[in-house]
Amino acid sequence: MPIFEYRCRACGEEFECLILRSSGPPHCPACDSRDLEKLISRYVVSSDYTRKRARRSARAHASGIRREKQHEDHRELHEHLAEDH
Ligand SMILES: [Zn+2]
């Protein structure tokens, strides 16, 4: 099953999409835009893309951390979220 990676030109959201013949064209899960850029490979990335991935992994990390570090990382998480608005 083909899974493609897309980037939304409207809001910058990046997501993977399983393409089924019956499902029609993909749309952004964040803003529902269909103005998407298909990413050729996750290994050929722009610096902007890399930065976004790093930010996302920091978020994922903050949600799964141990209790000892939670306060510190929670503050970082809020800083990351603030950058998006
Ligand atoms: Zn979007």
PDB file of the backbone (N, CA, C, O) and the ligand in Angstrom, with CONECT records:
HET     ZN  A 101       1
ATOM      1  N   MET A   1       0.844  -1.201   0.000  1.00  0.00           N
ATOM      2  CA  MET A   1       0.000   0.000   0.000  1.00  0.00           C
ATOM      3  C   MET A   1       0.876   1.246   0.000  1.00  0.00           C
ATOM      4  O   MET A   1       1.759   1.392   0.846  1.00  0.00           O
ATOM      5  N   PRO A   2       0.632   2.133  -0.940  1.00  0.00           N
ATOM      6  CA  PRO A   2       1.492   3.321  -1.042  1.00  0.00           C
ATOM      7  C   PRO A   2       1.167   4.344   0.036  1.00  0.00           C
ATOM      8  O   PRO A   2       0.018   4.747   0.217  1.00  0.00           O
ATOM      9  N   ILE A   3       2.196   4.744   0.734  1.00  0.00           N
ATOM     10  CA  ILE A   3       2.032   5.814   1.716  1.00  0.00           C
ATOM     11  C   ILE A   3       2.911   6.978   1.284  1.00  0.00           C
ATOM     12  O   ILE A   3       4.126   6.833   1.148  1.00  0.00           O
ATOM     13  N   PHE A   4       2.297   8.122   1.073  1.00  0.00           N
ATOM     14  CA  PHE A   4       3.033   9.301   0.643  1.00  0.00           C
ATOM     15  C   PHE A   4       3.070  10.326   1.758  1.00  0.00           C
ATOM     16  O   PHE A   4       2.198  10.371   2.626  1.00  0.00           O
ATOM     17  N   GLU A   5       4.101  11.143   1.708  1.00  0.00           N
ATOM     18  CA  GLU A   5       4.217  12.197   2.700  1.00  0.00           C
ATOM     19  C   GLU A   5       3.910  13.528   2.027  1.00  0.00           C
ATOM     20  O   GLU A   5       4.435  13.828   0.954  1.00  0.00           O
ATOM     21  N   TYR A   6       3.077  14.305   2.650  1.00  0.00           N
ATOM     22  CA  TYR A   6       2.656  15.580   2.076  1.00  0.00           C
ATOM     23  C   TYR A   6       2.945  16.716   3.042  1.00  0.00           C
ATOM     24  O   TYR A   6       3.064  16.532   4.253  1.00  0.00           O
ATOM     25  N   ARG A   7       3.050  17.892   2.452  1.00  0.00           N
ATOM     26  CA  ARG A   7       3.157  19.097   3.244  1.00  0.00           C
ATOM     27  C   ARG A   7       2.077  20.073   2.770  1.00  0.00           C
ATOM     28  O   ARG A   7       1.924  20.319   1.573  1.00  0.00           O
ATOM     29  N   CYS A   8       1.352  20.607   3.709  1.00  0.00           N
ATOM     30  CA  CYS A   8       0.266  21.521   3.376  1.00  0.00           C
ATOM     31  C   CYS A   8       0.839  22.914   3.116  1.00  0.00           C
ATOM     32  O   CYS A   8       1.547  23.474   3.952  1.00  0.00           O
ATOM     33  N   ARG A   9       0.516  23.463   1.935  1.00  0.00           N
ATOM     34  CA  ARG A   9       1.017  24.801   1.623  1.00  0.00           C
ATOM     35  C   ARG A   9       0.265  25.873   2.401  1.00  0.00           C
ATOM     36  O   ARG A   9       0.762  26.985   2.578  1.00  0.00           O
ATOM     37  N   ALA A  10      -0.911  25.541   2.856  1.00  0.00           N
ATOM     38  CA  ALA A  10      -1.726  26.535   3.556  1.00  0.00           C
ATOM     39  C   ALA A  10      -1.245  26.754   4.992  1.00  0.00           C
ATOM     40  O   ALA A  10      -1.157  27.895   5.447  1.00  0.00           O
ATOM     41  N   CYS A  11      -0.937  25.680   5.701  1.00  0.00           N
ATOM     42  CA  CYS A  11      -0.600  25.838   7.119  1.00  0.00           C
ATOM     43  C   CYS A  11       0.737  25.207   7.472  1.00  0.00           C
ATOM     44  O   CYS A  11       1.197  25.362   8.603  1.00  0.00           O
ATOM     45  N   GLY A  12       1.383  24.494   6.539  1.00  0.00           N
ATOM     46  CA  GLY A  12       2.694  23.923   6.810  1.00  0.00           C
ATOM     47  C   GLY A  12       2.649  22.571   7.499  1.00  0.00           C
ATOM     48  O   GLY A  12       3.693  22.005   7.821  1.00  0.00           O
ATOM     49  N   GLU A  13       1.475  22.057   7.725  1.00  0.00           N
ATOM     50  CA  GLU A  13       1.352  20.741   8.348  1.00  0.00           C
ATOM     51  C   GLU A  13       1.978  19.675   7.458  1.00  0.00           C
ATOM     52  O   GLU A  13       1.819  19.705   6.237  1.00  0.00           O
ATOM     53  N   GLU A  14       2.682  18.748   8.062  1.00  0.00           N
ATOM     54  CA  GLU A  14       3.247  17.644   7.306  1.00  0.00           C
ATOM     55  C   GLU A  14       2.612  16.354   7.789  1.00  0.00           C
ATOM     56  O   GLU A  14       2.469  16.137   8.993  1.00  0.00           O
ATOM     57  N   PHE A  15       2.241  15.519   6.875  1.00  0.00           N
ATOM     58  CA  PHE A  15       1.557  14.299   7.283  1.00  0.00           C
ATOM     59  C   PHE A  15       1.767  13.203   6.256  1.00  0.00           C
ATOM     60  O   PHE A  15       2.073  13.468   5.094  1.00  0.00           O
ATOM     61  N   GLU A  16       1.601  11.994   6.695  1.00  0.00           N
ATOM     62  CA  GLU A  16       1.677  10.852   5.804  1.00  0.00           C
ATOM     63  C   GLU A  16       0.265  10.453   5.440  1.00  0.00           C
ATOM     64  O   GLU A  16      -0.649  10.506   6.263  1.00  0.00           O
ATOM     65  N   CYS A  17       0.105  10.055   4.195  1.00  0.00           N
ATOM     66  CA  CYS A  17      -1.235   9.732   3.732  1.00  0.00           C
ATOM     67  C   CYS A  17      -1.206   8.427   2.964  1.00  0.00           C
ATOM     68  O   CYS A  17      -0.417   8.250   2.036  1.00  0.00           O
ATOM     69  N   LEU A  18      -2.054   7.542   3.355  1.00  0.00           N
ATOM     70  CA  LEU A  18      -2.220   6.294   2.623  1.00  0.00           C
ATOM     71  C   LEU A  18      -3.158   6.554   1.452  1.00  0.00           C
ATOM     72  O   LEU A  18      -4.306   6.957   1.637  1.00  0.00           O
ATOM     73  N   ILE A  19      -2.657   6.319   0.253  1.00  0.00           N
ATOM     74  CA  ILE A  19      -3.444   6.633  -0.939  1.00  0.00           C
ATOM     75  C   ILE A  19      -4.223   5.407  -1.400  1.00  0.00           C
ATOM     76  O   ILE A  19      -3.654   4.390  -1.796  1.00  0.00           O
ATOM     77  N   LEU A  20      -5.512   5.537  -1.336  1.00  0.00           N
ATOM     78  CA  LEU A  20      -6.374   4.484  -1.857  1.00  0.00           C
ATOM     79  C   LEU A  20      -7.109   5.027  -3.076  1.00  0.00           C
ATOM     80  O   LEU A  20      -7.446   6.210  -3.137  1.00  0.00           O
ATOM     81  N   ARG A  21      -7.348   4.169  -4.022  1.00  0.00           N
ATOM     82  CA  ARG A  21      -7.977   4.623  -5.241  1.00  0.00           C
ATOM     83  C   ARG A  21      -9.381   5.181  -4.949  1.00  0.00           C
ATOM     84  O   ARG A  21      -9.865   6.075  -5.642  1.00  0.00           O
ATOM     85  N   SER A  22     -10.003   4.643  -3.933  1.00  0.00           N
ATOM     86  CA  SER A  22     -11.381   5.042  -3.634  1.00  0.00           C
ATOM     87  C   SER A  22     -11.473   6.264  -2.734  1.00  0.00           C
ATOM     88  O   SER A  22     -12.556   6.818  -2.550  1.00  0.00           O
ATOM     89  N   SER A  23     -10.349   6.688  -2.173  1.00  0.00           N
ATOM     90  CA  SER A  23     -10.432   7.729  -1.152  1.00  0.00           C
ATOM     91  C   SER A  23     -10.321   9.134  -1.732  1.00  0.00           C
ATOM     92  O   SER A  23     -10.523  10.109  -1.008  1.00  0.00           O
ATOM     93  N   GLY A  24     -10.002   9.264  -3.040  1.00  0.00           N
ATOM     94  CA  GLY A  24      -9.909  10.582  -3.637  1.00  0.00           C
ATOM     95  C   GLY A  24      -8.638  11.291  -3.213  1.00  0.00           C
ATOM     96  O   GLY A  24      -7.802  10.715  -2.518  1.00  0.00           O
ATOM     97  N   PRO A  25      -8.490  12.538  -3.629  1.00  0.00           N
ATOM     98  CA  PRO A  25      -7.265  13.274  -3.322  1.00  0.00           C
ATOM     99  C   PRO A  25      -7.141  13.542  -1.830  1.00  0.00           C
ATOM    100  O   PRO A  25      -8.142  13.745  -1.143  1.00  0.00           O
ATOM    101  N   PRO A  26      -5.912  13.541  -1.332  1.00  0.00           N
ATOM    102  CA  PRO A  26      -5.712  13.774   0.100  1.00  0.00           C
ATOM    103  C   PRO A  26      -5.948  15.231   0.464  1.00  0.00           C
ATOM    104  O   PRO A  26      -5.869  16.115  -0.389  1.00  0.00           O
ATOM    105  N   HIS A  27      -6.230  15.471   1.708  1.00  0.00           N
ATOM    106  CA  HIS A  27      -6.355  16.838   2.197  1.00  0.00           C
ATOM    107  C   HIS A  27      -5.693  16.941   3.555  1.00  0.00           C
ATOM    108  O   HIS A  27      -5.467  15.939   4.233  1.00  0.00           O
ATOM    109  N   CYS A  28      -5.387  18.170   3.942  1.00  0.00           N
ATOM    110  CA  CYS A  28      -4.657  18.413   5.175  1.00  0.00           C
ATOM    111  C   CYS A  28      -5.513  18.061   6.385  1.00  0.00           C
ATOM    112  O   CYS A  28      -6.656  18.507   6.482  1.00  0.00           O
ATOM    113  N   PRO A  29      -4.974  17.263   7.311  1.00  0.00           N
ATOM    114  CA  PRO A  29      -5.744  16.898   8.498  1.00  0.00           C
ATOM    115  C   PRO A  29      -5.899  18.062   9.475  1.00  0.00           C
ATOM    116  O   PRO A  29      -6.748  18.027  10.366  1.00  0.00           O
ATOM    117  N   ALA A  30      -5.071  19.093   9.299  1.00  0.00           N
ATOM    118  CA  ALA A  30      -5.121  20.219  10.234  1.00  0.00           C
ATOM    119  C   ALA A  30      -6.096  21.295   9.780  1.00  0.00           C
ATOM    120  O   ALA A  30      -6.867  21.817  10.586  1.00  0.00           O
ATOM    121  N   CYS A  31      -6.066  21.630   8.490  1.00  0.00           N
ATOM    122  CA  CYS A  31      -6.904  22.752   8.026  1.00  0.00           C
ATOM    123  C   CYS A  31      -7.793  22.375   6.853  1.00  0.00           C
ATOM    124  O   CYS A  31      -8.538  23.210   6.339  1.00  0.00           O
ATOM    125  N   ASP A  32      -7.715  21.111   6.427  1.00  0.00           N
ATOM    126  CA  ASP A  32      -8.581  20.597   5.379  1.00  0.00           C
ATOM    127  C   ASP A  32      -8.266  21.146   3.994  1.00  0.00           C
ATOM    128  O   ASP A  32      -9.041  20.947   3.058  1.00  0.00           O
ATOM    129  N   SER A  33      -7.137  21.833   3.854  1.00  0.00           N
ATOM    130  CA  SER A  33      -6.745  22.346   2.542  1.00  0.00           C
ATOM    131  C   SER A  33      -6.308  21.196   1.637  1.00  0.00           C
ATOM    132  O   SER A  33      -5.765  20.193   2.101  1.00  0.00           O
ATOM    133  N   ARG A  34      -6.551  21.360   0.360  1.00  0.00           N
ATOM    134  CA  ARG A  34      -6.054  20.375  -0.600  1.00  0.00           C
ATOM    135  C   ARG A  34      -4.858  20.906  -1.379  1.00  0.00           C
ATOM    136  O   ARG A  34      -4.405  20.282  -2.340  1.00  0.00           O
ATOM    137  N   ASP A  35      -4.360  22.038  -0.967  1.00  0.00           N
ATOM    138  CA  ASP A  35      -3.193  22.621  -1.619  1.00  0.00           C
ATOM    139  C   ASP A  35      -1.953  22.011  -0.987  1.00  0.00           C
ATOM    140  O   ASP A  35      -1.352  22.589  -0.081  1.00  0.00           O
ATOM    141  N   LEU A  36      -1.578  20.836  -1.476  1.00  0.00           N
ATOM    142  CA  LEU A  36      -0.538  20.050  -0.828  1.00  0.00           C
ATOM    143  C   LEU A  36       0.682  19.916  -1.717  1.00  0.00           C
ATOM    144  O   LEU A  36       0.593  19.897  -2.945  1.00  0.00           O
ATOM    145  N   GLU A  37       1.796  19.825  -1.069  1.00  0.00           N
ATOM    146  CA  GLU A  37       3.047  19.561  -1.768  1.00  0.00           C
ATOM    147  C   GLU A  37       3.466  18.147  -1.409  1.00  0.00           C
ATOM    148  O   GLU A  37       3.577  17.809  -0.230  1.00  0.00           O
ATOM    149  N   LYS A  38       3.696  17.336  -2.400  1.00  0.00           N
ATOM    150  CA  LYS A  38       4.098  15.961  -2.138  1.00  0.00           C
ATOM    151  C   LYS A  38       5.594  15.935  -1.865  1.00  0.00           C
ATOM    152  O   LYS A  38       6.391  16.417  -2.669  1.00  0.00           O
ATOM    153  N   LEU A  39       5.959  15.380  -0.749  1.00  0.00           N
ATOM    154  CA  LEU A  39       7.374  15.291  -0.396  1.00  0.00           C
ATOM    155  C   LEU A  39       7.944  14.039  -1.038  1.00  0.00           C
ATOM    156  O   LEU A  39       7.413  12.939  -0.882  1.00  0.00           O
ATOM    157  N   ILE A  40       9.030  14.231  -1.758  1.00  0.00           N
ATOM    158  CA  ILE A  40       9.584  13.142  -2.549  1.00  0.00           C
ATOM    159  C   ILE A  40      10.194  12.072  -1.656  1.00  0.00           C
ATOM    160  O   ILE A  40       9.981  10.877  -1.861  1.00  0.00           O
ATOM    161  N   SER A  41      10.946  12.512  -0.674  1.00  0.00           N
ATOM    162  CA  SER A  41      11.592  11.559   0.212  1.00  0.00           C
ATOM    163  C   SER A  41      11.868  12.218   1.542  1.00  0.00           C
ATOM    164  O   SER A  41      12.199  13.402   1.604  1.00  0.00           O
ATOM    165  N   ARG A  42      11.733  11.459   2.596  1.00  0.00           N
ATOM    166  CA  ARG A  42      12.013  12.022   3.909  1.00  0.00           C
ATOM    167  C   ARG A  42      13.513  12.221   4.110  1.00  0.00           C
ATOM    168  O   ARG A  42      13.933  12.833   5.092  1.00  0.00           O
ATOM    169  N   TYR A  43      14.311  11.711   3.193  1.00  0.00           N
ATOM    170  CA  TYR A  43      15.752  11.873   3.331  1.00  0.00           C
ATOM    171  C   TYR A  43      16.279  13.064   2.540  1.00  0.00           C
ATOM    172  O   TYR A  43      17.419  13.488   2.726  1.00  0.00           O
ATOM    173  N   VAL A  44      15.453  13.592   1.672  1.00  0.00           N
ATOM    174  CA  VAL A  44      15.823  14.796   0.934  1.00  0.00           C
ATOM    175  C   VAL A  44      14.937  15.917   1.449  1.00  0.00           C
ATOM    176  O   VAL A  44      13.809  16.103   0.993  1.00  0.00           O
ATOM    177  N   VAL A  45      15.469  16.652   2.398  1.00  0.00           N
ATOM    178  CA  VAL A  45      14.617  17.618   3.094  1.00  0.00           C
ATOM    179  C   VAL A  45      15.278  18.985   3.124  1.00  0.00           C
ATOM    180  O   VAL A  45      16.501  19.116   3.103  1.00  0.00           O
ATOM    181  N   SER A  46      14.435  19.981   3.174  1.00  0.00           N
ATOM    182  CA  SER A  46      14.939  21.333   3.337  1.00  0.00           C
ATOM    183  C   SER A  46      15.259  21.580   4.808  1.00  0.00           C
ATOM    184  O   SER A  46      14.853  20.811   5.679  1.00  0.00           O
ATOM    185  N   SER A  47      15.976  22.637   5.069  1.00  0.00           N
ATOM    186  CA  SER A  47      16.307  22.943   6.457  1.00  0.00           C
ATOM    187  C   SER A  47      15.045  23.292   7.241  1.00  0.00           C
ATOM    188  O   SER A  47      14.951  23.019   8.437  1.00  0.00           O
ATOM    189  N   ASP A  48      14.088  23.892   6.562  1.00  0.00           N
ATOM    190  CA  ASP A  48      12.831  24.230   7.220  1.00  0.00           C
ATOM    191  C   ASP A  48      12.102  22.966   7.643  1.00  0.00           C
ATOM    192  O   ASP A  48      11.562  22.888   8.746  1.00  0.00           O
ATOM    193  N   TYR A  49      12.092  21.987   6.766  1.00  0.00           N
ATOM    194  CA  TYR A  49      11.433  20.727   7.066  1.00  0.00           C
ATOM    195  C   TYR A  49      12.104  20.042   8.258  1.00  0.00           C
ATOM    196  O   TYR A  49      11.428  19.526   9.149  1.00  0.00           O
ATOM    197  N   THR A  50      13.420  20.042   8.267  1.00  0.00           N
ATOM    198  CA  THR A  50      14.158  19.423   9.355  1.00  0.00           C
ATOM    199  C   THR A  50      13.837  20.086  10.689  1.00  0.00           C
ATOM    200  O   THR A  50      13.680  19.422  11.713  1.00  0.00           O
ATOM    201  N   ARG A  51      13.745  21.405  10.648  1.00  0.00           N
ATOM    202  CA  ARG A  51      13.462  22.139  11.876  1.00  0.00           C
ATOM    203  C   ARG A  51      12.070  21.776  12.398  1.00  0.00           C
ATOM    204  O   ARG A  51      11.879  21.614  13.603  1.00  0.00           O
ATOM    205  N   LYS A  52      11.123  21.652  11.509  1.00  0.00           N
ATOM    206  CA  LYS A  52       9.783  21.292  11.930  1.00  0.00           C
ATOM    207  C   LYS A  52       9.752  19.886  12.510  1.00  0.00           C
ATOM    208  O   LYS A  52       9.074  19.632  13.506  1.00  0.00           O
ATOM    209  N   ARG A  53      10.479  18.986  11.891  1.00  0.00           N
ATOM    210  CA  ARG A  53      10.512  17.622  12.414  1.00  0.00           C
ATOM    211  C   ARG A  53      11.112  17.608  13.817  1.00  0.00           C
ATOM    212  O   ARG A  53      10.627  16.898  14.698  1.00  0.00           O
ATOM    213  N   ALA A  54      12.158  18.387  14.018  1.00  0.00           N
ATOM    214  CA  ALA A  54      12.812  18.427  15.319  1.00  0.00           C
ATOM    215  C   ALA A  54      11.842  18.951  16.366  1.00  0.00           C
ATOM    216  O   ALA A  54      11.801  18.457  17.493  1.00  0.00           O
ATOM    217  N   ARG A  55      11.067  19.952  15.985  1.00  0.00           N
ATOM    218  CA  ARG A  55      10.120  20.532  16.912  1.00  0.00           C
ATOM    219  C   ARG A  55       9.037  19.512  17.255  1.00  0.00           C
ATOM    220  O   ARG A  55       8.610  19.400  18.404  1.00  0.00           O
ATOM    221  N   ARG A  56       8.613  18.790  16.259  1.00  0.00           N
ATOM    222  CA  ARG A  56       7.579  17.797  16.496  1.00  0.00           C
ATOM    223  C   ARG A  56       8.088  16.688  17.413  1.00  0.00           C
ATOM    224  O   ARG A  56       7.366  16.243  18.306  1.00  0.00           O
ATOM    225  N   SER A  57       9.313  16.241  17.201  1.00  0.00           N
ATOM    226  CA  SER A  57       9.827  15.168  18.035  1.00  0.00           C
ATOM    227  C   SER A  57      10.025  15.651  19.468  1.00  0.00           C
ATOM    228  O   SER A  57       9.907  14.869  20.412  1.00  0.00           O
ATOM    229  N   ALA A  58      10.322  16.929  19.630  1.00  0.00           N
ATOM    230  CA  ALA A  58      10.433  17.483  20.975  1.00  0.00           C
ATOM    231  C   ALA A  58       9.083  17.429  21.665  1.00  0.00           C
ATOM    232  O   ALA A  58       8.999  17.139  22.858  1.00  0.00           O
ATOM    233  N   ARG A  59       8.045  17.703  20.928  1.00  0.00           N
ATOM    234  CA  ARG A  59       6.691  17.628  21.485  1.00  0.00           C
ATOM    235  C   ARG A  59       6.356  16.201  21.886  1.00  0.00           C
ATOM    236  O   ARG A  59       5.836  15.958  22.975  1.00  0.00           O
ATOM    237  N   ALA A  60       6.653  15.270  21.010  1.00  0.00           N
ATOM    238  CA  ALA A  60       6.349  13.876  21.291  1.00  0.00           C
ATOM    239  C   ALA A  60       7.140  13.410  22.504  1.00  0.00           C
ATOM    240  O   ALA A  60       6.648  12.648  23.336  1.00  0.00           O
ATOM    241  N   HIS A  61       8.361  13.878  22.582  1.00  0.00           N
ATOM    242  CA  HIS A  61       9.201  13.526  23.712  1.00  0.00           C
ATOM    243  C   HIS A  61       8.608  14.077  25.003  1.00  0.00           C
ATOM    244  O   HIS A  61       8.584  13.389  26.023  1.00  0.00           O
ATOM    245  N   ALA A  62       8.138  15.299  24.958  1.00  0.00           N
ATOM    246  CA  ALA A  62       7.607  15.937  26.158  1.00  0.00           C
ATOM    247  C   ALA A  62       6.369  15.210  26.667  1.00  0.00           C
ATOM    248  O   ALA A  62       6.094  15.214  27.866  1.00  0.00           O
ATOM    249  N   SER A  63       5.637  14.598  25.776  1.00  0.00           N
ATOM    250  CA  SER A  63       4.421  13.920  26.210  1.00  0.00           C
ATOM    251  C   SER A  63       4.716  12.538  26.787  1.00  0.00           C
ATOM    252  O   SER A  63       3.865  11.947  27.452  1.00  0.00           O
ATOM    253  N   GLY A  64       5.910  12.024  26.538  1.00  0.00           N
ATOM    254  CA  GLY A  64       6.203  10.671  26.971  1.00  0.00           C
ATOM    255  C   GLY A  64       7.314  10.567  27.997  1.00  0.00           C
ATOM    256  O   GLY A  64       7.861   9.488  28.222  1.00  0.00           O
ATOM    257  N   ILE A  65       7.641  11.670  28.608  1.00  0.00           N
ATOM    258  CA  ILE A  65       8.793  11.682  29.492  1.00  0.00           C
ATOM    259  C   ILE A  65       8.456  11.152  30.881  1.00  0.00           C
ATOM    260  O   ILE A  65       7.292  10.999  31.250  1.00  0.00           O
ATOM    261  N   ARG A  66       9.492  10.885  31.619  1.00  0.00           N
ATOM    262  CA  ARG A  66       9.333  10.472  33.002  1.00  0.00           C
ATOM    263  C   ARG A  66       8.930  11.657  33.872  1.00  0.00           C
ATOM    264  O   ARG A  66       9.111  12.816  33.497  1.00  0.00           O
ATOM    265  N   ARG A  67       8.396  11.350  35.004  1.00  0.00           N
ATOM    266  CA  ARG A  67       7.853  12.370  35.884  1.00  0.00           C
ATOM    267  C   ARG A  67       8.926  13.340  36.390  1.00  0.00           C
ATOM    268  O   ARG A  67       8.643  14.516  36.617  1.00  0.00           O
ATOM    269  N   GLU A  68      10.153  12.846  36.566  1.00  0.00           N
ATOM    270  CA  GLU A  68      11.207  13.694  37.130  1.00  0.00           C
ATOM    271  C   GLU A  68      11.461  14.936  36.271  1.00  0.00           C
ATOM    272  O   GLU A  68      11.769  16.006  36.795  1.00  0.00           O
ATOM    273  N   LYS A  69      11.334  14.789  34.989  1.00  0.00           N
ATOM    274  CA  LYS A  69      11.681  15.889  34.077  1.00  0.00           C
ATOM    275  C   LYS A  69      10.449  16.610  33.549  1.00  0.00           C
ATOM    276  O   LYS A  69      10.564  17.504  32.710  1.00  0.00           O
ATOM    277  N   GLN A  70       9.314  16.242  34.017  1.00  0.00           N
ATOM    278  CA  GLN A  70       8.087  16.696  33.382  1.00  0.00           C
ATOM    279  C   GLN A  70       7.915  18.216  33.435  1.00  0.00           C
ATOM    280  O   GLN A  70       7.478  18.826  32.458  1.00  0.00           O
ATOM    281  N   HIS A  71       8.255  18.824  34.565  1.00  0.00           N
ATOM    282  CA  HIS A  71       8.053  20.264  34.688  1.00  0.00           C
ATOM    283  C   HIS A  71       8.926  21.026  33.696  1.00  0.00           C
ATOM    284  O   HIS A  71       8.467  21.932  33.001  1.00  0.00           O
ATOM    285  N   GLU A  72      10.160  20.645  33.652  1.00  0.00           N
ATOM    286  CA  GLU A  72      11.086  21.323  32.757  1.00  0.00           C
ATOM    287  C   GLU A  72      10.656  21.178  31.298  1.00  0.00           C
ATOM    288  O   GLU A  72      10.630  22.155  30.548  1.00  0.00           O
ATOM    289  N   ASP A  73      10.327  19.976  30.914  1.00  0.00           N
ATOM    290  CA  ASP A  73       9.941  19.736  29.535  1.00  0.00           C
ATOM    291  C   ASP A  73       8.570  20.318  29.224  1.00  0.00           C
ATOM    292  O   ASP A  73       8.289  20.696  28.087  1.00  0.00           O
ATOM    293  N   HIS A  74       7.735  20.387  30.224  1.00  0.00           N
ATOM    294  CA  HIS A  74       6.413  20.950  30.008  1.00  0.00           C
ATOM    295  C   HIS A  74       6.529  22.426  29.638  1.00  0.00           C
ATOM    296  O   HIS A  74       5.796  22.930  28.787  1.00  0.00           O
ATOM    297  N   ARG A  75       7.454  23.096  30.286  1.00  0.00           N
ATOM    298  CA  ARG A  75       7.674  24.502  29.967  1.00  0.00           C
ATOM    299  C   ARG A  75       8.193  24.642  28.528  1.00  0.00           C
ATOM    300  O   ARG A  75       7.780  25.542  27.795  1.00  0.00           O
ATOM    301  N   GLU A  76       9.083  23.760  28.146  1.00  0.00           N
ATOM    302  CA  GLU A  76       9.595  23.766  26.773  1.00  0.00           C
ATOM    303  C   GLU A  76       8.482  23.502  25.771  1.00  0.00           C
ATOM    304  O   GLU A  76       8.424  24.108  24.701  1.00  0.00           O
ATOM    305  N   LEU A  77       7.621  22.600  26.138  1.00  0.00           N
ATOM    306  CA  LEU A  77       6.513  22.259  25.256  1.00  0.00           C
ATOM    307  C   LEU A  77       5.670  23.490  24.977  1.00  0.00           C
ATOM    308  O   LEU A  77       5.264  23.725  23.839  1.00  0.00           O
ATOM    309  N   HIS A  78       5.409  24.270  26.005  1.00  0.00           N
ATOM    310  CA  HIS A  78       4.602  25.464  25.819  1.00  0.00           C
ATOM    311  C   HIS A  78       5.319  26.482  24.935  1.00  0.00           C
ATOM    312  O   HIS A  78       4.689  27.188  24.148  1.00  0.00           O
ATOM    313  N   GLU A  79       6.611  26.548  25.069  1.00  0.00           N
ATOM    314  CA  GLU A  79       7.366  27.448  24.214  1.00  0.00           C
ATOM    315  C   GLU A  79       7.272  27.011  22.750  1.00  0.00           C
ATOM    316  O   GLU A  79       7.143  27.839  21.848  1.00  0.00           O
ATOM    317  N   HIS A  80       7.340  25.707  22.535  1.00  0.00           N
ATOM    318  CA  HIS A  80       7.226  25.194  21.171  1.00  0.00           C
ATOM    319  C   HIS A  80       5.848  25.496  20.598  1.00  0.00           C
ATOM    320  O   HIS A  80       5.711  25.914  19.449  1.00  0.00           O
ATOM    321  N   LEU A  81       4.846  25.279  21.415  1.00  0.00           N
ATOM    322  CA  LEU A  81       3.483  25.520  20.947  1.00  0.00           C
ATOM    323  C   LEU A  81       3.279  26.999  20.647  1.00  0.00           C
ATOM    324  O   LEU A  81       2.570  27.357  19.707  1.00  0.00           O
ATOM    325  N   ALA A  82       3.893  27.839  21.436  1.00  0.00           N
ATOM    326  CA  ALA A  82       3.733  29.284  21.238  1.00  0.00           C
ATOM    327  C   ALA A  82       4.307  29.712  19.892  1.00  0.00           C
ATOM    328  O   ALA A  82       3.833  30.673  19.285  1.00  0.00           O
ATOM    329  N   GLU A  83       5.318  29.002  19.435  1.00  0.00           N
ATOM    330  CA  GLU A  83       5.911  29.353  18.145  1.00  0.00           C
ATOM    331  C   GLU A  83       4.952  29.124  16.992  1.00  0.00           C
ATOM    332  O   GLU A  83       5.088  29.728  15.928  1.00  0.00           O
ATOM    333  N   ASP A  84       3.998  28.261  17.207  1.00  0.00           N
ATOM    334  CA  ASP A  84       3.081  27.921  16.123  1.00  0.00           C
ATOM    335  C   ASP A  84       1.935  28.903  15.985  1.00  0.00           C
ATOM    336  O   ASP A  84       1.155  28.813  15.038  1.00  0.00           O
ATOM    337  N   HIS A  85       1.822  29.831  16.907  1.00  0.00           N
ATOM    338  CA  HIS A  85       0.674  30.743  16.866  1.00  0.00           C
ATOM    339  C   HIS A  85       1.086  32.182  16.681  1.00  0.00           C
ATOM    340  O   HIS A  85       0.232  33.067  16.627  1.00  0.00           O
TER     341      HIS A  85
HETATM  342 ZN    ZN A 101      -3.119  22.599   6.395  1.00  0.00          ZN2+
END
